[in-house]
C-alpha cells in the first residue's frame, strides 16, 4: 500500500505546474488561498492558469503521493512528484515571491521542458 | 487502582510493557515516546505495530526522519520484522520533509490527519506511529503552533479511536525534549521516556513511564532490554507481586498455584547425612544458599541436589557461570556423580553462561526463558555471585531477588551458590543480602588445623527446620559427598588428621583402660581366691587347735588325777596317821607348807 493511486483528474495537465494543497475551509488554508491569489495577481503573468488547488480532505491520497503532510503547502510539481515545496499559509510575501520565481525558472529550463 | 475506573487500553504485546502499564497504552489518544539517540524509540513503536499485525490488527507507520524503506531495513534485524512487511496490515508512509523545503507562515497537520483518517478507515487501523514528527514540526517558525498541532493530533486520535505513538528525540540522556516538541510532555497524557547509561562500558537501557493519566502504572525507572526479539522489560512491575502476576497465567497452565500454601515436602540433597542435619532436606520450592570459599565443593554439593532431583525423575536446570558444562560433568564424575546420564536422559540441563558477556537483565531474561521452556523443579545458579560482576545500572541483588521470586512462583526449588570472599567468617556478611532471601543457608569453609585444610559444613539457618548447628567435616571421595560423624573435642570439633589422630588416641586410651580394668579384675579375683584359701586354712587350723585343745584337756585331766594320786601317796607316806606328829615340827611343817602351796597352784590352773 506504499504506492497510492496517483491523481487521475482528467482536467489536470501532465505538465509542470503549481499545486496548492489545502484542507477544506481550515483558516490557514483560506489564508494561503488568498495570499497566493494576491501574489499571482501582483506578478501578473498569468501563472494562475497553471495553478491546481487540491483539497486533501476530499483527495487524501494526494498527500501521500506528493509526500506532503503539512498543510497548507504550495508545490511545484509534475505528475510524478513534487519538485519543490513551500509550507505555510504563504503569509511571508518575500518567501512566496522567491518560491514562485524559482519555479518559473525551472519551468523555463530545457530539462523541465523535456519532462513535460 | 480499580481497573474498572481506568481508561480503555490497547495491548502492546511487548513483554513487560503491558504489565507496567496495567494493560497497554491508551486505546484512543496519543502517547509520546521520548529518548536520546539509539534509545530504542523507533524499535518500540515498530514492535508494537508488528505485534498488532500479528494479532490481526492494522497499523500505519509514518516516517518523518528516514525513508520508510530504510526504516523497514533497520527493523530487519529483529524477529518481528516479517510482520511489518504484511502489506495488508501495515502501511508505511514516507513523510520526510524535503531538505529544500521552505516555510512561509504557519502550517498545520490537517493534511496528515486527512491522509491518516483515509488510510486508517480503509485498513481499520488501530495504531498510528509518527516517527520523528519533530523533524516536520521543527520547520514551524512559531513554536507555540507546534503545540497547537499536537493537541489537534491528540484530539483527532481520540475521535478516531486510534492509538497514536509519537517518537521524539532528545540530544542526550538528561537533556530536554526536542525543541520543536517542547511542551508535548505536558500536553499529552501518556509519556514514556527511554534512556541509556553506560555502566562499566556496557550500555544499559532504561525505561520509565513519566506519566500515564487515568491509569495506574509503575513509575520507577526499569531496565529495558533490546535484543533480537525486540524490546522487553525483564522485570515487568517492580517487586515480587508483579513477577508473580506475570507468571500466574503460566503457573495456572502448569497447575502450579503460587498462592498455594508452602510445601512441606522435603527434597533430598543426595547426602544422607546432610538430609539428617536438615531434618530431611530443603523444602520443595524453597531457596538454598550454599556459600563458601573457592574449592569448598559448593558446585559439587549443588550438583548433588540437582542430580538427586533428576534421579527422582524430575527436571533440574543447572546454570553455570564459572565452569563450562563439560567440566562440571567431569568434575562431578570424579566424586562418583553421573550427571551425563541425566543430561542424556533430558532430565538435566546444564547452561554455561559468561557473566561479563551480558547485562544482569539479559541473564535474568535468559534464565527466566529457560525456566519457562524447560520447566524444571530444581534450579541451580552456580555461582549467583557471578551476577554481581555483570553490568547493570541497578543492584544485581534486585535481579537475584526477582529471579528467586520467579522461581518461587513456579514452585521451583532454587539452589544458589555464592563465593564468600576469603576465609574470614566476617565475609559471610557480604552475602547477607542474598542470605536473607534464602530459606536455608549452608556455609562451606576450610578449617586449617595442624597444617592441613579440611572442608567443613555448617547450616547457618534453615527456616522451619530444627537443624543441627554442629560444624561437620565434609568428605569428598570417589563415592560422593559424605559428612563425617561429628567429633567434638572439648570446645572444638575435630576434623581431618586431627580427628583421625584423636580417634586412634581415644581408641588406645579405651584399650588401655579396658586392659587396666581387666587387670584389676584379675587381681581382685586372685585376692579373693587367696582370701578364701586363707579362710579355709584358718578353719582347718581352728579345727585342729580345737581338737588339740580337747586332747590337751583330756590329757591334763589324767595328769592332775595322777598328780593327786601321787600327792596322796606322798601325803599318805609322810603322815601315816590322820594327824601329823608334833615332835618333828620344823621339817614336817615346812614340807606341809610346800605341799599346800602346790595344791593351791594347781587349783588355779584348773579354773
Boltz contact constraints between the chains, C-beta under 6 A:
constraints:
  - contact:
      token1: [A, 1]
      token2: [B, 87]
      max_distance: 6.0
  - contact:
      token1: [A, 1]
      token2: [B, 91]
      max_distance: 6.0
  - contact:
      token1: [A, 21]
      token2: [B, 111]
      max_distance: 6.0
  - contact:
      token1: [A, 23]
      token2: [B, 110]
      max_distance: 6.0
  - contact:
      token1: [A, 23]
      token2: [B, 111]
      max_distance: 6.0
  - contact:
      token1: [A, 23]
      token2: [B, 114]
      max_distance: 6.0
  - contact:
      token1: [A, 26]
      token2: [B, 110]
      max_distance: 6.0
  - contact:
      token1: [A, 28]
      token2: [B, 106]
      max_distance: 6.0
  - contact:
      token1: [A, 28]
      token2: [B, 108]
      max_distance: 6.0
  - contact:
      token1: [A, 56]
      token2: [B, 111]
      max_distance: 6.0
  - contact:
      token1: [A, 56]
      token2: [B, 114]
      max_distance: 6.0
  - contact:
      token1: [A, 57]
      token2: [B, 114]
      max_distance: 6.0
  - contact:
      token1: [A, 60]
      token2: [B, 114]
      max_distance: 6.0
  - contact:
      token1: [A, 60]
      token2: [B, 115]
      max_distance: 6.0
  - contact:
      token1: [A, 60]
      token2: [B, 118]
      max_distance: 6.0
  - contact:
      token1: [A, 63]
      token2: [B, 111]
      max_distance: 6.0
  - contact:
      token1: [A, 63]
      token2: [B, 115]
      max_distance: 6.0
  - contact:
      token1: [A, 64]
      token2: [B, 115]
      max_distance: 6.0
  - contact:
      token1: [A, 67]
      token2: [B, 94]
      max_distance: 6.0
  - contact:
      token1: [A, 69]
      token2: [B, 95]
      max_distance: 6.0
  - contact:
      token1: [A, 69]
      token2: [B, 111]
      max_distance: 6.0
  - contact:
      token1: [A, 69]
      token2: [B, 112]
      max_distance: 6.0
  - contact:
      token1: [A, 70]
      token2: [B, 107]
      max_distance: 6.0
  - contact:
      token1: [A, 70]
      token2: [B, 136]
      max_distance: 6.0
  - contact:
      token1: [A, 71]
      token2: [B, 108]
      max_distance: 6.0
  - contact:
      token1: [A, 71]
      token2: [B, 110]
      max_distance: 6.0
  - contact:
      token1: [A, 71]
      token2: [B, 111]
      max_distance: 6.0
  - contact:
      token1: [A, 85]
      token2: [B, 98]
      max_distance: 6.0
  - contact:
      token1: [A, 85]
      token2: [B, 101]
      max_distance: 6.0
  - contact:
      token1: [A, 86]
      token2: [B, 102]
      max_distance: 6.0
  - contact:
      token1: [A, 86]
      token2: [B, 104]
      max_distance: 6.0
  - contact:
      token1: [A, 87]
      token2: [B, 103]
      max_distance: 6.0
  - contact:
      token1: [A, 87]
      token2: [B, 107]
      max_distance: 6.0
  - contact:
      token1: [A, 88]
      token2: [B, 103]
      max_distance: 6.0
  - contact:
      token1: [A, 88]
      token2: [B, 104]
      max_distance: 6.0
  - contact:
      token1: [A, 88]
      token2: [B, 105]
      max_distance: 6.0
  - contact:
      token1: [A, 88]
      token2: [B, 106]
      max_distance: 6.0
  - contact:
      token1: [A, 88]
      token2: [B, 107]
      max_distance: 6.0
  - contact:
      token1: [A, 89]
      token2: [B, 105]
      max_distance: 6.0
  - contact:
      token1: [A, 89]
      token2: [B, 106]
      max_distance: 6.0
  - contact:
      token1: [A, 90]
      token2: [B, 104]
      max_distance: 6.0
  - contact:
      token1: [A, 90]
      token2: [B, 105]
      max_distance: 6.0
  - contact:
      token1: [A, 91]
      token2: [B, 105]
      max_distance: 6.0
  - contact:
      token1: [A, 92]
      token2: [B, 104]
      max_distance: 6.0
  - contact:
      token1: [A, 92]
      token2: [B, 105]
      max_distance: 6.0
  - contact:
      token1: [A, 95]
      token2: [B, 102]
      max_distance: 6.0
  - contact:
      token1: [A, 95]
      token2: [B, 104]
      max_distance: 6.0
  - contact:
      token1: [A, 96]
      token2: [B, 104]
      max_distance: 6.0
